[in-house]
Amino acid sequence: MLLGIALHGLISFIPGGGGGWAVQDTQTNVMFGVAMAAIHGFRMPLFFLISGFFTMMMLRKRGMAALLKQRFLRIFLPLVLGMFTIIPAVWAVTIYVGMQPQSSTATTKAAAAATDHDNVKTDATVDESIWIAAANGDVEAVENWLDRGGDVAHAEDDGSTALHGAFLFGRFETAELLINAGADPEVKNHRGESCIDMLSAPWGITSYVAGLVQVSAEEEDVLGGRKRIAESLDLAATIHIPTRGSVSDKLQFALFQFPVTGHLWFLWFLCWLVAGFALCVSAGRLLRIPRPARWLSASAFRYVWLIPLTMIPQALMSGDGAGFGPDTSIGLLPMPSVLAYYAVFFGFGAIYFDATGMQSDVEPVGWRSWFAVLASLLVLFPIGLAIRSQHAGLGNLASLFVQASYAWLMTFGMMGVFRQLLSRQSQTMRYLSDSSYWLYLAHIPLIIYAQYWVRDYPLPPFLKFLIVCVFTSIVLLVSYQLLIRYTPIGTLLNGKRTRPKAASDRTDSVATDSEPTTPAGRPQRAEGSVA
């Protein structure tokens, strides 16, 4: 949960806009994109495995009825409440930030670069903004950029070129300029999408992207422009261009792509996974299916079947997970491939509990755990980054294998490392564990505003990132202590907490106040937390 704050805190410092994030800082560094991919590649897989582990533990200890009641209180109700409070707050802050004038520093740099006709080499700032110019159909800006030696192969952080933007928004004139300058319509971004594929993008997705990057787009103009582009390339008969008002496109977007759940998507996924878990357990009992053999999950043999199994749903994804790791699904209905991907981790966590229980061999500690983490970060991850753009043949197979291996090795390695480092009682860690659920639920509006607040300051991006995360965490920790922990909201999220009453009773009250709970569902006395 806390790592999620860091993940969202660094997005504004990624060159190229961080995939349509609300804030783009004036100071960026490519290492933020690398860090995001490293975190994204294992964080939620590990979370869902732990969720499945403690879901099975609660079932074995308290039964199905108590499990479903607890998940309803800890997952479904916070999700519903968050949809009417936190998500609107995210939208409000995003709209507010989007309405503010662009960074004066960035504007000055872009203007200076655009008017420097003696400098033949293209300025990086101009390169990064050319996608927007092409997407807006700004012919003059694209012509000036080309006259100054602009590289038509220049790609944003997600691998998209200016021609991708022109094709997506049906800008015939800027597309023609770029193609005449040598731009390749078949070049692909990190999601494996060519510029030509942009012509088939549903209007709902196009409209959503337009809102994120603040590009003016009318459906009739966009679709008409795409048709002109397709005709100029003799592709009109071979590709599907959505028609205006296509019911199927709008329905697909409304159900799967419209960002209804936002960063609370994981709660919605847990609702589906717990429901599936209950059905599978009930069916298993009815058919008297025995529990899986212990060696399937508690020995190294697990890698033999887990990695190939994980590769299957990942192969069906579009590849928008920062170019590395699983996709993100924040719509009303989960993307089937993404849900199936996390179901593998959740399901394994469930059978893992049956194989190990709460015994000391839940995961080996020591050099093997450290080796797994270091091998993942220093070997698998760099290889994965190098081949993540492979989307066909053996290259694609190798990319899927490396990403799945990274997720599993990091998951098991982290479990062992944390058992070794944090196996003793710690009131501080217990408190952070309790608070982490609230911190994650409420952090996005604060993160966005803090990023906007520091956006224009000429400070190193790493320092600004630290300021954003520390400021957000402090504000949320204070709010947790004063407004959440001992209130009905805190009881809903983590169970009852009793406020210490006197120094003489501190020992007893601390024991009552700090019953264990984790965002992945470890029960505290009779009840557990989110997952």
C-alpha positions in Angstrom: 0.0 0.0 0.0 2.7 2.5 1.0 4.7 1.6 -2.1 1.7 2.6 -4.1 2.1 6.1 -2.9 5.6 6.2 -4.1 4.5 4.7 -7.5 2.0 7.4 -8.1 4.3 10.1 -6.7 6.9 9.5 -9.3 4.6 9.5 -12.4 4.8 13.3 -12.9 8.5 13.1 -13.2 8.6 10.6 -16.0 9.5 12.2 -19.4 6.6 12.2 -21.9 3.8 12.8 -19.4 3.6 9.4 -17.6 0.7 8.1 -19.7 -1.6 11.0 -19.5 -1.2 11.8 -15.7 -2.7 15.0 -14.6 0.6 16.7 -13.8 3.8 16.9 -15.9 6.7 18.3 -13.9 9.2 20.7 -15.5 12.1 18.5 -14.2 12.1 14.9 -15.4 14.4 11.9 -15.5 14.1 8.6 -17.3 15.0 6.7 -14.1 11.5 7.5 -12.8 10.1 5.4 -15.6 12.4 2.6 -14.8 11.5 2.7 -11.1 7.8 2.7 -12.0 8.2 -0.4 -14.2 10.2 -2.2 -11.4 7.5 -1.5 -8.8 4.6 -2.2 -11.1 6.1 -5.6 -12.2 5.6 -7.2 -8.7 3.6 -5.0 -6.3 0.1 -6.0 -7.1 0.9 -9.6 -7.9 2.4 -9.9 -4.4 -0.6 -8.1 -2.9 -3.1 -10.5 -4.5 -1.1 -13.6 -3.4 -1.2 -12.4 0.2 -4.9 -11.7 -0.2 -5.5 -15.2 -1.3 -3.4 -16.5 1.6 -5.3 -14.8 4.3 -8.6 -15.4 2.6 -8.0 -19.1 2.9 -6.8 -18.7 6.5 -10.1 -16.9 7.4 -12.1 -19.6 5.7 -10.4 -22.4 7.6 -10.6 -20.6 11.0 -14.1 -19.0 10.8 -16.0 -20.5 7.9 -17.5 -19.2 4.7 -20.3 -17.1 6.2 -17.9 -15.1 8.4 -15.5 -14.7 5.5 -18.1 -13.2 3.2 -19.4 -10.9 5.9 -15.9 -9.7 6.7 -15.0 -9.1 3.0 -18.3 -7.2 2.6 -17.4 -4.9 5.4 -13.7 -4.5 4.6 -13.8 -4.4 0.8 -17.2 -3.8 -0.7 -18.4 -1.0 1.6 -15.1 1.0 1.5 -15.3 0.6 -2.3 -18.8 2.0 -2.5 -18.0 4.8 -0.1 -14.8 5.6 -1.9 -16.7 5.8 -5.3 -18.8 8.6 -3.9 -16.1 10.5 -2.0 -12.5 9.8 -2.9 -13.0 9.2 -6.7 -14.9 12.5 -7.2 -12.2 14.2 -5.2 -9.6 12.8 -7.6 -11.6 14.1 -10.6 -12.0 17.5 -8.9 -8.3 17.9 -8.3 -7.5 16.7 -11.8 -9.9 19.2 -13.4 -8.5 22.0 -11.2 -4.9 21.2 -12.0 -5.8 20.9 -15.7 -7.4 24.4 -15.7 -4.3 26.1 -14.4 -1.9 27.8 -16.7 1.0 25.6 -18.0 4.2 25.9 -16.2 5.9 29.2 -17.0 9.3 27.4 -17.0 8.2 24.8 -19.5 6.5 27.5 -21.7 9.6 29.6 -21.7 11.8 26.7 -22.6 9.5 25.6 -25.5 9.2 29.2 -26.8 13.0 29.7 -26.7 13.6 26.4 -28.5 11.0 27.2 -31.2 12.4 30.6 -32.0 16.1 29.5 -32.1 16.3 29.0 -35.8 20.1 28.9 -35.8 20.1 25.7 -33.7 19.6 22.9 -36.2 19.5 20.2 -33.5 16.0 19.7 -32.0 15.6 20.7 -28.4 14.4 17.9 -26.1 11.5 20.0 -24.9 10.3 20.5 -28.5 10.7 16.8 -29.2 8.5 15.9 -26.2 5.8 18.4 -27.2 5.6 17.4 -30.9 3.2 14.6 -30.1 0.7 17.2 -28.8 1.3 19.5 -31.8 0.6 16.6 -34.2 -2.4 15.4 -32.2 -3.8 19.0 -32.2 -3.3 19.3 -36.0 -1.0 22.2 -35.6 0.5 22.3 -39.1 2.7 25.4 -38.5 4.3 23.9 -35.3 5.0 20.6 -37.1 6.5 22.4 -40.1 8.8 24.5 -37.9 9.8 21.4 -36.0 10.7 19.6 -39.2 12.5 22.6 -40.6 14.7 22.6 -37.5 15.7 19.0 -38.0 13.1 17.2 -35.9 13.4 13.5 -35.8 10.2 11.9 -37.0 11.2 8.7 -35.2 11.3 10.4 -31.8 9.1 8.5 -29.3 7.5 9.4 -26.1 8.0 7.3 -22.9 5.4 4.8 -24.0 7.0 4.4 -27.5 4.4 6.5 -29.3 5.6 8.8 -32.1 4.1 12.1 -33.3 2.5 10.1 -36.1 0.6 8.0 -33.5 -0.9 11.2 -32.2 -1.8 12.5 -35.7 -3.4 9.1 -36.7 -5.3 8.8 -33.4 -7.0 12.2 -33.7 -7.4 12.0 -37.5 -5.2 15.0 -38.2 -4.7 14.5 -42.0 -2.5 17.5 -42.6 0.0 16.8 -39.8 0.0 13.1 -40.7 0.8 13.9 -44.3 3.7 16.2 -43.3 5.2 13.6 -41.0 4.8 10.8 -43.6 6.4 12.9 -46.3 9.3 13.6 -43.9 9.9 9.8 -43.5 7.6 8.8 -40.6 6.8 5.1 -40.7 3.0 4.4 -40.3 3.8 0.8 -39.2 6.2 1.8 -36.3 4.9 0.4 -33.0 4.8 1.8 -29.4 5.6 -0.3 -26.3 2.0 -1.7 -26.3 2.6 -3.1 -29.8 0.2 -0.6 -31.4 1.2 0.8 -34.8 0.2 4.2 -36.1 -2.3 2.4 -38.4 -3.8 0.7 -35.4 -4.7 4.1 -34.0 -7.2 4.5 -36.9 -9.3 1.7 -35.4 -9.3 3.0 -31.8 -12.8 3.3 -30.3 -14.2 6.8 -30.0 -14.7 6.4 -26.3 -11.0 5.7 -25.7 -10.0 8.5 -28.0 -12.2 10.9 -26.2 -10.8 9.8 -22.8 -7.2 10.3 -24.0 -8.1 13.7 -25.4 -9.3 14.8 -22.0 -6.2 13.5 -20.3 -3.7 15.2 -22.7 -6.0 18.3 -23.2 -6.4 17.8 -27.0 -9.5 19.3 -28.6 -11.3 16.6 -30.5 -14.8 16.4 -32.1 -16.0 12.9 -33.0 -17.1 13.8 -36.5 -13.8 15.6 -37.3 -11.6 12.8 -35.8 -13.4 9.9 -37.6 -13.5 11.9 -40.9 -9.8 12.6 -40.7 -9.0 9.0 -40.0 -10.9 8.0 -43.1 -8.9 10.5 -45.2 -5.7 9.1 -43.8 -6.8 5.5 -44.5 -7.8 6.4 -48.1 -4.4 8.2 -48.7 -2.6 5.0 -47.7 -5.0 2.7 -49.6 -6.1 1.1 -46.4 -9.8 2.1 -46.4 -10.8 -1.4 -47.4 -8.6 -3.3 -45.0 -9.0 -1.6 -41.6 -12.1 -0.9 -39.5 -12.7 2.8 -38.7 -15.4 3.2 -36.0 -18.4 5.0 -37.2 -20.0 7.9 -35.5 -22.2 6.8 -32.6 -21.2 3.1 -32.8 -23.2 1.5 -30.0 -20.7 -1.4 -29.6 -17.7 0.9 -29.3 -19.5 3.1 -26.7 -20.7 0.1 -24.8 -17.3 -1.5 -24.7 -15.7 1.7 -23.5 -18.4 2.3 -20.9 -18.0 -1.2 -19.5 -14.3 -1.8 -19.7 -12.4 1.4 -20.2 -14.2 4.3 -18.6 -12.2 5.0 -15.4 -15.0 4.3 -12.9 -13.0 2.7 -10.1 -9.7 4.7 -10.5 -7.0 3.6 -8.1 -9.7 1.6 -6.1 -9.8 -1.0 -8.9 -8.0 -3.5 -6.6 -11.0 -3.5 -4.2 -13.4 -4.3 -7.1 -11.0 -7.1 -8.3 -11.1 -8.5 -4.8 -14.8 -8.6 -4.8 -14.7 -10.7 -8.0 -11.9 -12.9 -6.7 -13.6 -13.6 -3.3 -16.8 -14.5 -5.1 -14.9 -16.8 -7.4 -13.1 -18.3 -4.4 -16.4 -19.0 -2.7 -17.8 -20.7 -5.8 -14.6 -22.8 -6.2 -14.6 -23.9 -2.6 -18.3 -24.8 -2.6 -17.8 -26.8 -5.9 -14.8 -28.5 -4.4 -16.7 -29.6 -1.3 -19.7 -30.7 -3.4 -17.5 -32.8 -5.7 -15.2 -33.9 -2.9 -12.1 -32.7 -4.7 -9.0 -33.2 -2.4 -6.6 -30.4 -1.6 -3.6 -30.0 -3.9 -0.5 -31.8 -2.8 1.8 -29.8 -0.7 4.8 -30.1 -3.0 2.9 -28.3 -5.8 3.1 -25.0 -3.9 5.6 -25.4 -1.1 8.6 -26.6 -3.2 10.6 -25.1 -6.0 8.5 -27.1 -8.4 5.9 -24.3 -8.2 7.9 -22.3 -10.7 7.5 -25.0 -13.3 3.7 -24.5 -13.5 3.2 -21.0 -12.1 5.4 -19.1 -14.7 3.8 -20.7 -17.8 0.3 -20.3 -16.3 1.0 -16.6 -15.6 2.2 -16.1 -19.2 -1.1 -17.1 -20.7 -3.3 -14.1 -19.4 -0.4 -11.7 -19.8 -0.1 -12.7 -23.5 -3.7 -11.7 -23.9 -3.1 -8.2 -22.6 -2.6 -5.1 -24.7 0.6 -4.3 -22.9 -0.3 -0.9 -21.3 1.3 -1.8 -17.9 4.1 0.7 -18.3 5.6 -1.6 -20.9 6.5 -4.1 -18.2 4.1 -6.1 -16.1 0.3 -6.5 -16.2 -2.2 -4.1 -17.7 -4.3 -1.9 -15.5 -8.1 -2.3 -15.5 -10.2 0.5 -13.9 -13.5 0.1 -15.7 -16.9 -1.0 -14.4 -16.1 -4.6 -15.5 -12.6 -6.0 -15.1 -10.6 -6.8 -18.2 -10.9 -10.6 -18.4 -7.1 -11.1 -19.1 -6.2 -8.8 -16.2 -8.6 -10.5 -13.8 -7.3 -13.9 -14.8 -3.7 -12.8 -14.3 -4.4 -11.7 -10.7 -6.6 -14.7 -10.1 -3.5 -16.9 -10.6 -1.7 -15.1 -7.7 -4.8 -15.0 -5.5 -5.5 -18.7 -6.1 -2.0 -19.7 -5.5 -2.0 -17.7 -2.2 -5.1 -19.8 -1.1 -3.5 -23.2 -1.8 -0.2 -21.9 -0.3 -1.9 -21.4 3.0 -3.3 -24.9 2.9 0.1 -26.3 2.2 2.0 -24.3 4.8 -0.4 -22.7 7.2 1.2 -20.2 9.6 4.3 -22.4 10.1 7.8 -21.1 10.0 8.3 -22.7 6.5 5.8 -20.3 4.9 8.7 -19.0 2.9 12.4 -19.8 3.4 14.5 -16.9 4.7 18.1 -16.1 4.4 20.4 -16.0 1.3 17.8 -17.6 -1.0 15.3 -14.8 -0.5 18.0 -12.1 -1.0 19.3 -13.9 -4.0 15.8 -14.0 -5.5 15.3 -10.3 -5.0 18.7 -9.3 -6.3 18.5 -11.7 -9.3 15.1 -10.3 -10.2 16.2 -6.6 -10.0 19.7 -7.0 -11.5 19.2 -9.7 -14.1 15.5 -10.3 -15.0 14.4 -6.7 -14.8 17.1 -5.2 -17.2 16.5 -8.1 -19.6 12.7 -7.5 -19.4 13.2 -3.8 -20.2 15.4 -4.5 -23.1 12.9 -6.9 -24.8 9.6 -5.4 -23.6 8.9 -4.1 -27.1 9.0 -7.6 -28.6 5.4 -8.5 -29.5 5.8 -11.4 -31.9 7.6 -14.8 -32.2 10.3 -15.9 -29.8 11.0 -12.3 -28.7 7.4 -12.0 -27.4 7.7 -15.4 -25.7 10.9 -14.4 -24.0 9.4 -11.1 -22.9 6.4 -12.9 -21.3 8.6 -15.4 -19.6 10.9 -12.8 -18.1 8.0 -10.7 -16.8 6.2 -13.7 -15.2 9.5 -14.9 -13.7 10.2 -11.4 -12.3 6.8 -11.2 -10.7 7.1 -14.6 -9.0 10.7 -14.4 -7.9 10.2 -10.9 -6.4 7.0 -12.1 -4.7 8.6 -15.0 -2.9 11.9 -13.1 -2.4 10.1 -10.2 -0.7 8.2 -12.5 1.5 11.4 -14.1 2.8 13.3 -10.8 3.1 10.5 -9.2 5.1 10.2 -12.2 7.4 13.9 -12.0 8.1 13.9 -8.2 8.7 10.5 -7.6 10.4 9.6 -10.8 12.2 9.7 -9.2 15.7 6.9 -7.3 17.3 7.0 -3.6 16.4 4.4 -1.1 17.4 5.6 1.3 14.8 5.3 -1.3 12.0 1.9 -2.3 13.4 0.7 1.2 13.3 1.9 1.8 9.7 0.3 -1.5 8.7 -3.0 -0.3 10.2 -2.8 3.1 8.6 -1.6 1.9 5.2 -5.1 1.1 4.0 -6.4 4.6 4.7 -3.3 6.2 3.3 -3.6 4.4 0.0 -7.4 5.0 -0.4 -7.0 8.7 0.1 -3.6 9.6 -1.3 -4.3 10.3 -5.0 -5.9 13.8 -4.6 -3.1 14.9 -2.3 -0.4 13.4 -4.6 -1.7 15.2 -7.6 -2.0 18.6 -5.8 1.5 18.2 -4.3 2.9 17.4 -7.7 1.2 20.5 -9.1 2.5 22.6 -6.1 6.1 21.7 -6.8 5.8 21.5 -10.6 7.4 24.8 -11.5 10.2 24.9 -8.9 13.7 24.6 -10.4 14.7 21.8 -8.0 16.2 18.4 -8.8 13.3 16.0 -9.7 14.5 13.4 -7.0 14.2 16.1 -4.3 10.7 17.1 -5.6 9.6 13.5 -5.6 10.8 13.2 -2.0 8.9 16.3 -1.0 5.7 15.1 -2.7 5.8 11.7 -1.0 6.7 13.0 2.5 4.1 15.8 2.4 1.4 13.4 1.3 2.3 10.8 3.9 2.5 13.2 6.8 -0.8 14.8 6.0 -2.5 11.4 5.7 -0.9 10.0 8.8 -2.2 13.0 10.8 -5.6 12.6 9.3 -5.6 8.9 10.2 -4.7 9.5 13.8 -7.2 12.4 14.3 -10.1 11.5 12.0 -9.9 7.8 11.2 -8.2 5.4 13.7 -10.7 5.7 16.5 -13.8 6.5 14.5 -16.4 4.4 12.7 -14.4 4.8 9.5 -11.4 3.2 11.2 -13.6 0.4 12.5 -14.9 -0.2 9.0 -11.4 -0.3 7.5 -9.4 -2.2 10.2 -11.7 -3.2 13.0 -12.2 -1.6 16.4 -9.3 0.3 17.9 -9.4 1.4 21.6 -7.8 4.8 22.4 -5.3 4.5 25.3 -6.8 6.2 28.4 -4.0 6.5 30.9 -0.3 6.0 31.2 -0.7 3.4 33.9 -2.9 1.4 31.5 -0.5 1.9 28.6 0.6 -1.7 28.4 -2.9 -3.2 28.3 -4.3 -0.5 26.1 -1.5 -0.8 23.5 -2.1 -4.5 23.3 -5.8 -3.8 22.6 -5.0 -0.9 20.3 -2.6 -2.8 18.1 -4.3 -6.1 17.1 -2.6 -7.2 13.9 -4.0 -6.4 10.6 -2.6 -6.0 7.1 -4.0 -4.6 3.8 -3.9 -8.1 2.5 -6.4 -9.4 5.1 -4.6 -10.8 8.1 -7.3 -11.2 10.7 -7.1 -9.2 13.9 -8.8 -11.2 16.5 -12.2 -11.9 14.9 -11.9 -9.6 11.9 -9.4 -8.7 9.2 -8.6 -5.9 6.9 -9.0 -5.1 3.2 -7.9 -8.2 1.3 
